[in-house]
Amino acid sequence: MEQQLSAREHYDRGLVLKQVQIYDLALDAFREAAIDPHYAGKAHAQMGLCFRSTGRYQEAVTAFDQALESPTLSSAERVNILYLLGQTLESLGRYTGALEAYEWIRTQDPDFRDVADRIKHLTSGGRVPLTKLEPADQSFVGELIRLGHMVKPHIEFLLGEARKSLGRYAENLETDRWFRKKRPTFREVSCSMAHPEVTLMQRGSSASTSHTVPIRREKPNKRQHARVAVRLRSQFTSKARIVAGEGELRDLSVGGCRVTSPVEVPIGAELECCIFPQDEVHPFTIEGATVRWSRPQEFGLAFTNIRPGVQRQIAQLCRKRIPIES
């Protein structure tokens, strides 16, 4: 039975996934952490940051509002979240709400970052330029959680467990490859049954035959779906949470894709894959993709669990590209 993670472990896992920009899984982890009232404020704030990073500003506003409802936040944490809320409202063009957030911050900390400049900028209708723009995420993370020495041991533990699991995968793969070399393939067996004299000749047998059966070369099987050449950013993670990373999607069809990545993935692994189209804000999320083959720096995926809406989006994307000749 899988051991249940604590709110702290869900929160720390979310931070790791957010750091490597696997935002969908990070959001899932923060949602689990937010069930605990002690982590609700911080978890909702981190969810807001994930939504901002993917351009989902309205959802980010909702998450920041939920964070501010938590009674466990300190005054400094509330100020930081209000600043993030004000920035996000500005991105949505909701300047009145942003101004209210900045005004509240000024009553608590008049010298907080660039709040005074932002208030002047908004009250002047944009006529007064901003003299500086501070990135909120880095300062917020440092001010809100100050993880440093607290999170580092847990992250090292997670990475250590991942290395052990990858080591076991590697051992299993080597064993599987050895057996595959020793064992005849299905094609070899079927060929020997249909044309035994051909098999004997190929193996250098001295058995005599009245005639020679020429070796017929089979034509390669045609792909079920046409592939198109693309260069799109992608993110992937395994169902067991032991393999995760980014790559560049090169070949794409409605049934699968080829990904180049420095991350090694084992054959047969079940992945969740996100594809970021160049002209779209939100990624396409393929919930189930099986690794069919794997080579250094690249691997192939077959889509085994994909929602109809996502499949239509990928088909539409493929129609815009030139198919690759098989």
C-alpha positions as CSV (number, residue, x, y, z in Angstrom):
1,M,0.0,0.0,0.0
2,E,1.4,3.4,-1.0
3,Q,2.4,5.5,2.0
4,Q,0.3,8.7,2.4
5,L,2.4,11.9,2.2
6,S,2.1,14.6,4.8
7,A,1.1,18.2,3.9
8,R,4.7,19.2,4.4
9,E,5.9,16.5,1.9
10,H,3.2,17.5,-0.6
11,Y,4.3,21.1,-0.3
12,D,8.0,20.3,-0.7
13,R,7.3,18.1,-3.7
14,G,5.3,20.9,-5.3
15,L,8.3,23.3,-4.8
16,V,10.6,20.8,-6.6
17,L,8.2,20.3,-9.5
18,K,7.6,24.1,-9.8
19,Q,11.4,24.7,-9.9
20,V,11.7,22.4,-12.9
21,Q,8.6,24.0,-14.4
22,I,6.3,20.9,-14.3
23,Y,3.4,23.1,-13.3
24,D,0.5,20.7,-13.6
25,L,2.0,18.2,-11.2
26,A,3.2,21.0,-8.9
27,L,-0.4,22.3,-8.7
28,D,-1.6,18.8,-7.8
29,A,0.9,18.7,-4.9
30,F,0.0,22.2,-3.6
31,R,-3.7,21.3,-3.7
32,E,-3.0,18.3,-1.5
33,A,-0.9,20.5,0.9
34,A,-3.7,23.1,1.0
35,I,-6.0,20.6,2.7
36,D,-4.0,21.2,5.9
37,P,-4.9,24.6,7.3
38,H,-1.3,25.2,8.4
39,Y,-0.2,25.0,4.8
40,A,-3.3,26.4,3.1
41,G,-2.0,30.0,2.8
42,K,1.5,29.1,1.5
43,A,0.1,26.4,-0.8
44,H,-2.5,28.7,-2.4
45,A,0.2,31.4,-2.9
46,Q,2.5,28.9,-4.7
47,M,-0.5,27.8,-6.8
48,G,-0.9,31.5,-7.8
49,L,2.7,31.6,-8.9
50,C,2.2,28.4,-11.0
51,F,-0.9,29.9,-12.7
52,R,1.0,33.2,-13.4
53,S,3.9,31.2,-15.0
54,T,1.5,29.6,-17.4
55,G,-0.4,32.8,-18.3
56,R,-3.5,31.8,-16.3
57,Y,-3.9,35.2,-14.6
58,Q,-7.5,34.9,-13.5
59,E,-6.9,31.6,-11.8
60,A,-3.8,33.2,-10.2
61,V,-6.0,36.0,-8.8
62,T,-8.4,33.4,-7.3
63,A,-5.5,31.5,-5.7
64,F,-3.9,34.7,-4.2
65,D,-7.3,35.6,-2.8
66,Q,-7.6,32.2,-1.2
67,A,-4.2,32.5,0.3
68,L,-5.0,35.8,1.9
69,E,-8.0,34.2,3.7
70,S,-5.6,31.9,5.6
71,P,-5.3,33.0,9.3
72,T,-1.8,31.4,9.6
73,L,0.0,33.9,7.4
74,S,2.3,36.5,9.0
75,S,1.9,40.2,8.1
76,A,5.0,40.1,6.0
77,E,3.6,37.1,4.0
78,R,0.4,39.0,3.5
79,V,2.2,42.0,2.1
80,N,4.1,39.8,-0.3
81,I,1.0,38.0,-1.5
82,L,-0.9,41.4,-1.9
83,Y,2.0,42.6,-4.1
84,L,1.7,39.5,-6.3
85,L,-2.0,40.0,-6.4
86,G,-1.6,43.7,-7.5
87,Q,0.9,42.7,-10.2
88,T,-1.5,40.0,-11.5
89,L,-4.5,42.4,-11.6
90,E,-2.3,44.9,-13.5
91,S,-1.7,42.2,-16.1
92,L,-5.4,41.7,-16.5
93,G,-6.0,45.5,-16.8
94,R,-7.9,45.6,-13.5
95,Y,-6.1,48.7,-12.4
96,T,-8.6,49.7,-9.6
97,G,-8.1,46.4,-7.8
98,A,-4.4,46.6,-8.3
99,L,-4.3,50.1,-6.8
100,E,-6.4,49.0,-3.8
101,A,-3.8,46.2,-3.1
102,Y,-0.9,48.6,-3.4
103,E,-2.6,51.2,-1.1
104,W,-3.1,48.6,1.5
105,I,0.6,47.6,1.3
106,R,1.6,51.2,1.7
107,T,-0.3,51.5,5.0
108,Q,1.6,48.5,6.3
109,D,5.1,49.2,4.8
110,P,5.4,52.5,2.9
111,D,8.9,51.6,1.6
112,F,8.0,48.2,0.3
113,R,9.8,47.6,-3.0
114,D,8.4,49.7,-5.9
115,V,4.8,50.1,-4.5
116,A,5.1,53.9,-4.3
117,D,6.1,54.1,-8.0
118,R,3.3,51.8,-9.0
119,I,0.7,53.9,-7.2
120,K,2.0,57.0,-8.9
121,H,1.9,55.2,-12.2
122,L,-1.7,54.0,-11.8
123,T,-3.1,57.2,-10.3
124,S,-1.6,59.2,-13.2
125,G,-3.3,57.0,-15.8
126,G,0.1,55.7,-16.9
127,R,1.6,59.1,-17.5
128,V,4.3,58.6,-14.8
129,P,6.6,55.9,-15.9
130,L,7.8,53.1,-13.6
131,T,11.4,53.7,-12.6
132,K,12.0,50.0,-11.8
133,L,10.2,46.7,-12.1
134,E,11.0,44.1,-9.6
135,P,10.4,40.4,-10.3
136,A,8.0,39.2,-7.6
137,D,8.7,35.5,-7.6
138,Q,12.2,35.4,-6.3
139,S,11.7,37.9,-3.5
140,F,8.4,36.3,-2.6
141,V,9.9,32.8,-2.3
142,G,12.7,34.2,-0.2
143,E,10.4,36.2,2.1
144,L,7.5,33.7,2.3
145,I,9.1,30.4,3.0
146,R,12.9,30.9,3.6
147,L,13.3,27.2,2.9
148,G,17.1,27.0,2.5
149,H,18.2,24.6,5.3
150,M,14.6,23.4,6.0
151,V,13.7,22.0,2.5
152,K,17.2,20.9,1.4
153,P,17.3,17.6,3.4
154,H,13.9,16.5,2.1
155,I,14.8,17.4,-1.5
156,E,18.0,15.5,-1.2
157,F,16.1,12.5,0.1
158,L,13.7,12.7,-2.9
159,L,16.5,12.9,-5.3
160,G,18.3,10.0,-3.6
161,E,15.2,7.8,-3.9
162,A,14.9,8.8,-7.6
163,R,18.5,7.8,-8.2
164,K,17.9,4.4,-6.5
165,S,14.8,3.8,-8.6
166,L,16.6,4.7,-11.8
167,G,19.4,2.4,-10.9
168,R,17.0,-0.5,-10.5
169,Y,15.4,0.4,-13.9
170,A,18.8,0.3,-15.5
171,E,19.6,-3.1,-14.0
172,N,16.2,-4.5,-15.2
173,L,16.8,-3.0,-18.7
174,E,20.2,-4.6,-19.0
175,T,18.8,-8.0,-18.0
176,D,15.9,-7.6,-20.4
177,R,18.3,-6.7,-23.2
178,W,20.4,-9.8,-22.5
179,F,17.4,-12.1,-22.7
180,R,16.2,-10.5,-25.9
181,K,19.6,-11.2,-27.5
182,K,19.5,-14.9,-26.4
183,R,15.9,-15.4,-27.4
184,P,14.8,-15.5,-31.1
185,T,12.4,-12.8,-32.1
186,F,8.8,-13.5,-33.3
187,R,9.8,-12.5,-36.8
188,E,12.7,-15.0,-36.8
189,V,10.4,-17.8,-35.6
190,S,7.7,-17.1,-38.1
191,C,10.2,-16.9,-40.9
192,S,11.8,-20.2,-40.0
193,M,8.3,-21.9,-39.9
194,A,7.3,-20.5,-43.3
195,H,10.7,-21.1,-45.1
196,P,12.9,-23.5,-43.1
197,E,15.4,-23.8,-46.0
198,V,16.0,-20.1,-46.0
199,T,16.7,-20.2,-42.3
200,L,19.2,-23.0,-42.8
201,M,21.0,-21.1,-45.5
202,Q,21.2,-18.0,-43.4
203,R,22.7,-19.9,-40.6
204,G,25.3,-21.6,-42.9
205,S,23.7,-25.1,-42.7
206,S,25.1,-27.7,-45.0
207,A,21.7,-29.3,-45.6
208,S,21.1,-29.7,-49.3
209,T,17.9,-28.5,-51.0
210,S,16.6,-29.1,-54.5
211,H,16.2,-25.4,-55.0
212,T,17.0,-22.2,-53.4
213,V,14.3,-20.0,-52.0
214,P,15.3,-16.4,-52.3
215,I,15.1,-14.3,-49.2
216,R,12.2,-11.9,-49.4
217,R,12.8,-8.5,-47.8
218,E,9.6,-7.3,-46.2
219,K,8.6,-3.7,-46.8
220,P,8.6,-1.6,-43.7
221,N,5.2,-1.3,-42.1
222,K,3.6,2.0,-42.9
223,R,2.8,4.2,-39.9
224,Q,-0.8,4.4,-38.9
225,H,-0.6,8.2,-38.5
226,A,1.3,10.6,-40.7
227,R,4.1,12.4,-38.9
228,V,4.9,16.1,-39.2
229,A,8.1,18.0,-38.4
230,V,7.9,20.3,-35.4
231,R,10.1,21.9,-32.9
232,L,8.1,22.4,-29.7
233,R,8.9,22.6,-26.0
234,S,7.6,19.7,-24.0
235,Q,7.6,18.5,-20.4
236,F,7.2,15.0,-19.1
237,T,7.0,13.0,-15.9
238,S,6.5,9.3,-15.1
239,K,3.5,8.0,-13.3
240,A,5.7,6.8,-10.5
241,R,7.3,10.3,-10.2
242,I,10.8,9.0,-10.6
243,V,11.5,10.4,-14.1
244,A,10.8,14.1,-15.0
245,G,12.3,16.7,-17.3
246,E,12.0,18.8,-20.4
247,G,12.7,18.1,-24.0
248,E,12.1,19.3,-27.6
249,L,9.4,17.5,-29.5
250,R,10.6,16.9,-33.1
251,D,8.1,14.5,-34.8
252,L,4.4,14.6,-34.0
253,S,1.3,12.7,-35.0
254,V,-2.1,12.1,-33.4
255,G,-0.8,8.8,-32.2
256,G,2.7,9.7,-30.8
257,C,5.8,11.8,-31.0
258,R,9.6,11.8,-30.9
259,V,11.3,13.8,-28.1
260,T,14.9,14.8,-27.8
261,S,16.1,15.2,-24.2
262,P,19.2,14.7,-22.1
263,V,17.0,12.8,-19.6
264,E,17.1,9.0,-20.0
265,V,13.8,7.3,-19.9
266,P,13.2,3.5,-19.8
267,I,11.3,1.6,-22.4
268,G,7.8,0.8,-21.3
269,A,7.6,3.7,-18.9
270,E,4.2,5.4,-18.6
271,L,4.6,9.2,-18.9
272,E,2.4,12.3,-18.7
273,C,3.5,14.7,-21.4
274,C,2.8,18.4,-21.9
275,I,3.3,20.0,-25.3
276,F,3.6,23.7,-25.7
277,P,2.5,24.9,-29.1
278,Q,4.2,28.1,-30.3
279,D,1.0,30.0,-30.9
280,E,-0.9,28.8,-27.8
281,V,-0.8,30.0,-24.2
282,H,-1.8,26.7,-22.5
283,P,-0.1,23.3,-23.2
284,F,-1.7,20.2,-24.5
285,T,-1.6,17.6,-21.8
286,I,-1.4,13.9,-22.8
287,E,-2.3,12.0,-19.7
288,G,-0.9,8.7,-20.9
289,A,2.1,8.1,-23.2
290,T,4.1,4.9,-23.3
291,V,7.9,4.9,-24.2
292,R,8.2,2.6,-27.2
293,W,11.9,3.1,-27.9
294,S,14.7,5.0,-26.3
295,R,18.2,6.0,-27.5
296,P,20.8,8.4,-26.1
297,Q,19.3,11.9,-26.2
298,E,15.9,10.9,-27.6
299,F,12.9,8.6,-27.2
300,G,9.6,7.8,-28.9
301,L,6.2,8.0,-27.3
302,A,2.9,6.4,-28.2
303,F,-0.2,8.2,-26.9
304,T,-2.2,5.6,-25.0
305,N,-4.5,7.9,-22.9
306,I,-5.5,11.1,-24.6
307,R,-8.7,13.2,-24.2
308,P,-10.7,13.7,-27.4
309,G,-10.4,17.5,-27.2
310,V,-6.6,17.3,-26.9
311,Q,-6.5,14.8,-29.8
312,R,-8.4,17.2,-32.0
313,Q,-6.0,20.0,-31.1
314,I,-3.0,17.9,-32.0
315,A,-4.7,16.8,-35.3
316,Q,-5.3,20.5,-36.1
317,L,-1.7,21.3,-35.3
318,C,-0.5,18.5,-37.6
319,R,-2.7,19.7,-40.5
320,K,-0.8,23.0,-40.4
321,R,2.6,21.2,-41.0
322,I,4.2,19.3,-43.9
323,P,4.1,15.5,-43.4
324,I,7.4,13.6,-43.1
325,E,7.8,10.9,-45.8
326,S,8.2,7.4,-44.4
